[in-house]
Amino acid sequence: MAARDDVISEIELRLGGQMVDVELDPEHYHLAIDKALERFRQRSENAVEESLMTLPLLADVNVYTLPNEVIEVKDIYRRGGGSNGISSSGGIEPFGAAFMNSHVLGSGMAGGGGSGGLATFDFFAQKQELMDRLFGNEIIFTRNHVTNRLTLQRMQRAEQDVILHAYNYRTEEELFADTYSKPWLKEYSLAQAKLMLAEARGKFAQIAGPQGGTTLNADQLRQDALETLDKLEDEVRTAVPGHEGYGFIIG
C-alpha cells in the first residue's frame, strides 16, 4: 500500500537511515504500524465511521457472518416504505398524505388550503411505529463481537434485502490521509520502532572495535520511545487525533 510504504520510508529516515545502518527489517516496520493502528482503533472514535449497508437475507437462514471491519450493528431496517414502495406495514408517504389532505379533501388543519399541519406527520409517525410492531417490520437480532456473527431471532421465510445501520472501522488509507490521525499514527509507529531497536541494541552494551569499541544508544532510544508513547496516550485521551481538538478537563 502506497500510504504504508510512505510511512515506512519516513520512519527509516527519521531513525537515521541512509546515513547509518538501521537494524530493522521490513517486518519490524509493518509490526510498528500495525500496533499503532490497533491502539488507535481501540482508543479513538476517529477510527470508526457510521454507515448503511445492504445485507441480502436468504430463506430459512438466520445466521450471517459480517465483514471484519464491522464493529457494531445499531439497527436493521427493511427496504421499501415511503415513496420508494409499500413496506410490510403498509407505509404511507407523509408528504403525499399532506397533499391528499390539502388538495383532494379540500381542507387544511388551519383551514383554507393548508398542507395538513404538523399533526398529520405526527399521526403518521405514531401509526408507522404501531404497524411496525404489529406486523414484524422490526427485526430483533444479536451479534457476537468475537466471531462477528449476526443472528436474527426470527427465521425469514423469503429472500429479501435489509439495510444495516452499522459502525465500521475506517480503512488504513483513510486514516493515513486524515489530517488529525496521520501525525498520531506516524509518531506511534516511530516510537514502536525505537522500542524494537532498543531491545536489539540492549543485548550488547558495547561493540568491540580497533579503537576501543562503540557504545550503543539502547537506553536513550527506549527513554525517547516511552516518553513519546505517554504523550500520545494523553492526546488520545483529550481527543486530539479525533478531530475534536484539546478537550476541557474539569477538576
C-alpha positions in Angstrom: 0.0 0.0 0.0 1.3 3.4 -1.0 0.3 5.1 2.2 2.1 2.4 4.4 5.2 2.5 2.2 5.5 6.2 2.7 5.2 5.9 6.4 7.9 3.1 6.5 10.2 5.3 4.4 9.7 8.2 6.8 10.3 6.1 9.9 13.5 4.7 8.4 14.8 8.2 7.5 13.9 9.6 11.0 15.9 6.7 12.5 19.0 7.8 10.5 18.5 5.5 7.5 20.8 6.2 4.5 23.3 7.7 6.9 23.8 4.8 9.3 22.7 1.2 9.2 19.2 0.8 10.9 18.9 -2.8 12.1 15.2 -3.2 11.3 13.7 -5.5 8.7 10.5 -4.7 6.7 8.6 -6.9 9.1 9.6 -4.7 12.0 8.2 -1.6 10.3 5.0 -3.3 9.4 4.6 -4.5 13.0 5.1 -1.0 14.4 2.4 0.4 12.1 0.1 -2.5 12.9 0.5 -1.7 16.6 -0.2 1.9 16.0 -3.4 1.2 14.1 -4.5 -1.4 16.7 -4.1 1.1 19.5 -5.7 4.0 17.6 -8.8 1.9 16.7 -9.1 0.8 20.3 -8.9 4.3 21.8 -10.1 7.0 19.2 -13.6 7.5 17.9 -12.0 8.9 14.7 -11.1 5.4 13.7 -14.8 4.5 13.3 -17.4 5.7 10.8 -21.2 5.3 10.7 -22.6 3.7 7.6 -25.6 2.0 6.0 -25.0 -1.3 4.2 -27.2 -3.8 2.4 -27.5 -7.4 3.7 -29.3 -10.0 1.4 -31.3 -12.3 3.6 -31.9 -15.9 2.5 -34.9 -18.0 3.1 -34.7 -20.2 6.3 -31.2 -18.7 7.2 -30.9 -16.6 10.3 -27.1 -16.5 11.0 -24.8 -14.3 8.9 -21.1 -13.5 9.2 -20.4 -9.8 8.8 -17.1 -8.3 7.4 -14.3 -7.9 9.9 -14.4 -4.1 9.6 -18.0 -4.0 11.1 -17.7 -3.5 14.8 -21.3 -2.7 15.8 -24.8 -3.0 14.3 -27.2 -0.5 15.7 -30.4 -1.5 13.8 -31.8 -3.4 10.9 -34.3 -1.8 8.5 -36.4 -3.5 5.9 -36.3 -2.0 2.4 -39.4 -0.3 1.0 -41.9 2.0 2.5 -42.4 5.8 1.9 -42.2 7.0 -1.7 -40.0 4.0 -2.7 -42.6 1.4 -2.3 -45.0 -0.2 0.2 -43.4 -1.8 3.2 -44.7 -4.7 5.2 -46.5 -2.4 7.5 -48.4 -0.7 4.7 -46.4 2.6 4.9 -47.8 5.9 3.5 -45.6 8.6 2.3 -46.2 11.6 4.7 -45.8 14.4 2.1 -48.3 12.6 -0.2 -50.7 12.3 2.7 -50.4 16.0 3.3 -51.1 16.7 -0.3 -54.1 14.5 -0.3 -55.4 16.2 2.8 -54.9 19.6 1.4 -55.9 19.4 -2.3 -58.1 16.3 -2.6 -60.1 16.6 0.7 -60.0 20.4 0.2 -59.1 21.5 3.8 -56.0 22.0 5.8 -55.5 21.8 9.5 -55.6 25.6 9.8 -58.3 25.8 7.1 -58.2 27.1 3.6 -55.7 25.1 1.6 -53.1 24.4 4.2 -50.7 21.4 3.9 -52.3 19.5 6.8 -50.1 20.9 9.6 -47.6 19.1 11.8 -50.4 16.9 13.3 -50.6 15.0 10.0 -47.0 14.0 10.3 -47.2 13.2 14.0 -50.2 10.9 13.4 -48.4 9.2 10.6 -45.3 8.6 12.7 -47.3 7.0 15.5 -49.2 4.9 13.1 -46.0 3.7 11.4 -44.5 2.8 14.8 -47.6 0.8 15.8 -47.7 -1.1 12.4 -44.1 -1.9 12.6 -44.6 -3.6 16.0 -47.8 -5.4 14.9 -46.6 -6.7 11.5 -43.0 -7.6 12.3 -41.2 -4.8 10.5 -38.7 -4.6 13.3 -36.0 -7.3 13.1 -34.7 -8.4 16.5 -31.1 -9.6 16.4 -28.0 -10.4 18.4 -24.3 -10.1 17.4 -21.2 -11.9 18.6 -18.4 -9.3 18.6 -15.7 -12.0 18.5 -16.9 -14.1 15.6 -18.8 -11.2 14.1 -21.9 -13.3 13.5 -25.3 -11.7 13.3 -28.2 -13.9 14.5 -31.7 -13.0 13.6 -34.2 -14.0 16.3 -36.8 -14.9 13.7 -36.4 -17.2 10.7 -37.0 -15.4 7.4 -39.4 -17.3 5.0 -38.5 -15.4 1.9 -35.4 -13.8 0.4 -35.2 -10.0 0.9 -32.6 -7.2 1.2 -32.3 -5.3 4.5 -30.3 -2.2 5.5 -27.8 -2.5 8.4 -27.2 0.7 10.4 -23.7 -0.1 11.4 -20.4 1.3 12.7 -17.3 0.1 11.0 -13.5 0.8 11.1 -12.2 3.4 8.6 -9.7 1.9 6.2 -6.0 2.3 6.7 -5.7 4.5 3.6 -8.3 6.9 5.1 -6.6 7.1 8.5 -3.2 7.9 6.9 -4.9 10.6 4.7 -6.7 12.2 7.7 -5.2 15.4 8.8 -5.8 14.6 12.5 -5.0 10.8 12.7 -2.0 10.7 10.3 0.5 12.5 12.6 -0.5 10.4 15.6 -0.1 7.2 13.7 3.3 8.2 12.4 4.6 9.2 15.8 3.3 6.0 17.5 4.8 3.8 14.8 8.1 5.6 15.2 8.1 5.1 18.9 7.4 1.3 18.5 10.2 1.1 16.0 12.5 2.8 18.5 11.5 0.3 21.2 12.3 -2.7 18.9 15.7 -1.1 18.1 16.3 -0.5 21.8 15.6 -4.2 22.6 18.0 -5.3 19.9 20.8 -2.9 20.8 20.3 -3.5 24.5 21.6 -7.1 24.1 25.1 -5.6 23.7 26.1 -2.5 25.7 29.2 -2.0 23.6 30.6 -3.4 20.4 34.4 -4.0 20.4 36.5 -2.3 17.8 40.1 -1.5 16.9 39.9 1.9 18.7 38.1 0.9 21.9 34.7 -0.1 20.6 31.3 1.7 20.1 28.7 2.3 22.8 25.1 1.7 21.6 22.2 4.1 22.4 19.7 1.5 23.6 18.8 3.3 26.8 18.3 6.7 25.0 16.1 5.1 22.4 14.0 3.3 25.0 13.5 6.5 27.0 12.6 8.6 24.0 10.1 5.9 22.9 8.4 5.6 26.2 8.1 9.4 26.6 6.5 9.6 23.1 4.0 6.9 23.9 2.9 8.5 27.1 2.4 11.8 25.3 0.4 10.1 22.5 -1.8 8.3 25.1 -2.6 11.7 26.6 -3.5 13.1 23.2 -6.0 10.3 22.6 -7.5 10.9 26.0 -8.0 14.5 25.1 -9.4 13.6 21.6 -6.7 15.5 19.7 -6.4 12.9 16.9 -10.2 12.5 16.8 -10.7 15.9 15.1 -12.1 17.5 18.3 -9.1 19.5 19.4 -8.0 19.5 23.0 -10.7 18.6 25.5 -11.6 20.5 28.6 -10.6 18.8 31.8 -12.6 19.7 34.9 -11.0 19.2 38.3 
